[in-house]
């Protein structure tokens, strides 16, 4: 069905016909559908606000979700949204023109959070935390105004791994971006359908489709960010031991609270011996 060129969403028009690209496309659809089903992202009457930044990941997210919907595999309404945060030089016409051409319902919202971030962030500190909070607050507001039940983000497997190690190295906690959560007001879901998708697949897909990528100059202007450092570590591990990222990600899906040290997750105080219990027979 994926090879039928007579039925295709506009987001896939002009897609390469190579075997390699077809395998990539099917892998993206399979991994995304797997995450959506595994983490229970579809609720009755769902309407999703699909956040589009103009980066490779959000383009991939948009295309894959519309492909799944086009194929009858994602029974939800979708509306794309770009939040123009007022960054100097941001090409404001690129995304509206793209979405119109792709026949994707959308909303473009302008909010100058850039000036707030630049004003409030102390010298030498990264912009990411405040920028993210302001962006998330606006996206939640837009989702409510559009009657959406979920805000959908393009974070992929590598983002999740990098966040885990950033929390481990710098935050002193075992935590990462969950594929599904409820916001603090408990009126919206936040989904990450690309949770099982590798960054290299997003990059290869967006490049092959020649989508108009918009770089994030605000974050890219800061050298030595913690995320860049963690990414370099993971790249090194992957180079020395191919497949290491897959192993690390699998570990996040296979947590054993009884083999960690968090007494809030496991009742260590309640552990007791049972002298009358049957012992396992010794191994032969």
C-alpha positions in Angstrom: 0.0 0.0 0.0 2.9 2.4 0.7 4.2 1.9 -2.8 0.9 2.9 -4.5 1.7 6.3 -6.1 -2.0 6.9 -7.1 -2.9 7.4 -3.4 -0.6 9.6 -1.5 -0.8 12.6 0.8 0.7 15.8 -0.6 3.4 15.7 2.1 4.8 12.7 0.3 4.6 14.0 -3.2 7.9 13.8 -5.0 9.2 11.2 -2.6 12.2 9.2 -3.8 11.4 5.9 -5.4 14.5 4.1 -4.2 14.3 0.9 -2.2 16.4 2.6 0.6 13.9 5.4 1.0 10.9 3.1 0.9 12.4 1.1 3.8 13.1 4.3 5.7 9.5 5.4 5.2 8.1 2.1 6.3 10.3 2.1 9.4 9.2 5.6 10.4 5.6 4.6 10.1 6.1 1.4 11.9 8.0 2.9 14.8 5.6 5.8 15.2 2.5 3.6 15.1 4.2 1.3 17.6 4.7 4.2 20.1 1.2 5.5 19.6 -0.3 2.1 20.4 2.1 1.1 23.2 1.6 4.3 25.2 -2.1 4.7 24.5 -2.1 8.0 22.6 -5.5 7.7 20.9 -8.6 8.7 22.8 -12.1 9.0 21.5 -12.8 12.3 19.6 -9.2 13.3 19.7 -7.9 16.5 18.1 -4.1 17.0 18.1 -2.1 20.2 17.9 1.0 19.1 16.0 3.8 21.5 16.8 5.9 22.5 13.8 9.2 24.4 14.4 10.5 24.0 10.9 13.3 21.6 12.0 13.8 18.1 10.5 12.1 16.4 13.5 8.9 18.3 13.3 8.6 17.9 9.5 9.1 14.2 10.0 6.4 14.1 12.7 3.9 16.0 10.6 4.5 13.9 7.5 4.3 10.6 9.4 1.1 11.5 11.3 -0.6 12.6 8.1 0.5 9.5 6.4 -0.9 7.3 9.2 -4.2 9.3 9.1 -4.3 9.1 5.2 -4.0 5.3 5.5 -6.8 5.1 8.1 -4.4 4.1 10.9 -4.7 7.3 13.0 -8.4 8.2 13.7 -7.8 11.7 15.1 -8.1 15.3 13.7 -4.8 17.1 13.2 -3.9 20.8 13.1 -0.4 22.0 12.6 0.9 24.9 14.6 4.0 27.1 14.4 4.8 29.5 17.2 6.8 32.3 15.8 8.8 33.5 18.9 10.1 36.6 17.4 13.7 35.5 16.8 15.6 38.0 14.6 15.8 36.8 11.0 13.1 34.1 11.4 11.7 33.4 7.9 8.0 34.0 8.8 6.6 33.1 5.3 8.3 29.6 4.9 6.0 27.5 7.1 2.6 29.2 6.1 3.5 28.7 2.4 4.6 25.2 3.0 1.5 24.2 4.9 -0.8 25.8 2.3 0.9 23.9 -0.4 0.7 20.7 1.5 -3.0 21.2 2.2 -2.5 21.0 5.9 -4.9 22.8 8.3 -2.7 25.1 10.4 -2.4 28.0 12.7 0.5 30.4 12.8 0.9 32.3 16.1 3.2 35.2 16.8 4.5 35.8 20.4 7.7 37.6 21.1 9.1 35.3 23.7 12.6 35.9 22.3 12.9 39.4 23.9 11.7 38.0 27.2 14.3 35.2 27.1 17.1 37.6 26.2 16.1 40.0 29.0 15.6 37.5 31.7 18.5 35.0 31.1 21.7 35.9 33.1 24.9 36.3 31.1 26.6 32.9 30.5 23.5 30.9 31.1 21.6 28.9 28.4 18.3 30.1 27.0 16.7 26.7 26.8 14.8 26.3 30.1 13.0 29.7 30.0 12.4 29.5 26.2 10.9 26.0 26.6 8.6 27.1 29.4 7.3 30.1 27.5 6.8 28.1 24.4 5.0 25.3 26.2 2.6 27.8 27.9 1.7 29.3 24.6 1.2 26.0 23.0 -1.2 24.8 25.8 -3.2 28.0 25.3 -3.4 27.5 21.6 -4.5 23.9 22.0 -7.3 25.0 24.3 -8.4 27.7 21.9 -8.4 25.1 19.0 -10.4 22.5 21.0 -7.5 20.1 21.0 -7.1 17.3 23.6 -3.3 16.9 23.0 -0.2 18.9 22.2 2.1 16.7 20.0 5.9 17.3 19.9 8.6 15.9 17.6 11.1 14.7 20.2 12.7 11.4 19.0 14.6 8.5 20.6 17.9 10.4 20.7 16.3 13.4 22.4 14.9 11.1 25.1 18.3 9.4 25.6 20.2 12.8 25.8 17.7 14.1 28.3 18.1 11.0 30.5 21.9 11.5 30.6 21.6 15.3 31.2 19.4 14.5 34.2 21.8 11.8 35.3 25.0 13.9 35.0 23.6 17.4 35.9 20.3 16.9 37.7 21.1 13.9 40.0 17.9 12.0 39.0 16.8 9.2 36.7 14.3 10.8 34.5 13.7 11.7 30.8 11.0 13.0 28.4 8.1 10.6 28.7 6.2 9.6 25.5 2.9 10.6 27.2 2.0 12.9 30.1 -0.8 15.1 31.4 -0.1 18.8 31.9 -0.2 20.4 35.3 -3.8 21.7 34.8 -4.8 18.1 33.9 -6.7 19.2 30.8 -4.3 18.3 28.0 -2.1 15.4 27.0 1.4 15.9 25.7 2.5 13.2 23.2 5.8 12.3 21.6 4.9 9.8 18.9 8.5 9.7 17.6 9.7 8.3 20.9 10.9 5.1 19.1 12.4 6.9 16.0 16.1 7.4 15.6 17.3 11.0 14.9 19.3 9.8 11.9 16.0 8.5 10.3 14.4 11.9 10.8 17.4 13.6 9.3 17.5 11.2 6.3 13.8 11.5 5.7 13.6 15.4 5.8 16.7 15.6 3.6 15.3 13.2 1.0 12.0 15.1 1.0 13.8 18.4 0.6 11.6 20.1 3.3 12.5 23.7 3.9 14.5 23.4 7.2 14.6 26.4 9.5 17.5 26.3 12.0 17.1 27.4 15.6 19.6 30.2 15.7 18.8 31.0 19.3 20.0 27.7 20.7 22.6 27.2 18.0 24.4 30.4 19.0 25.5 29.0 22.3 28.6 26.7 22.3 29.1 24.0 24.9 25.5 23.4 25.8 25.0 20.4 28.0 22.9 18.6 25.4 25.6 19.0 22.8 28.1 17.5 25.2 25.9 14.6 26.0 25.3 14.0 22.2 29.0 13.9 21.7 29.4 11.3 24.4 26.7 9.1 22.9 28.2 9.6 19.4 31.5 8.3 20.7 29.9 5.3 22.4 27.9 4.5 19.2 31.1 4.8 17.1 33.0 2.4 19.3 30.1 0.0 19.9 27.4 0.2 17.1 23.9 -0.3 18.4 24.7 1.2 21.8 21.9 3.7 21.5 19.4 0.9 20.9 20.6 -0.9 24.1 20.5 2.3 26.2 17.0 3.1 25.0 15.8 -0.5 25.7 17.1 -0.1 29.2 14.7 2.9 29.7 11.8 0.5 28.9 13.0 -2.1 31.3 13.4 -0.4 34.7 13.5 -2.6 37.9 12.7 -0.5 41.0 13.8 -3.2 43.3 17.3 -3.0 41.9 17.6 0.8 42.3 17.8 2.8 45.5 14.6 4.9 45.5 12.6 3.9 48.6 9.6 5.8 47.2 9.4 3.4 44.2 10.1 0.2 46.1 9.2 -0.8 49.7 12.6 -1.8 51.0 11.4 -1.4 54.6 8.7 -3.9 54.0 11.0 -6.7 52.8 11.0 -9.6 55.2 12.4 -13.1 55.4 10.1 -16.1 55.4 11.8 -18.9 57.2 8.9 -21.3 56.6 8.9 -20.6 52.9 10.1 -23.3 50.4 13.6 -22.7 49.2 14.5 -23.2 45.6 16.3 -26.5 45.1 20.0 -26.1 44.4 20.9 -26.2 40.7 22.3 -29.4 39.4 
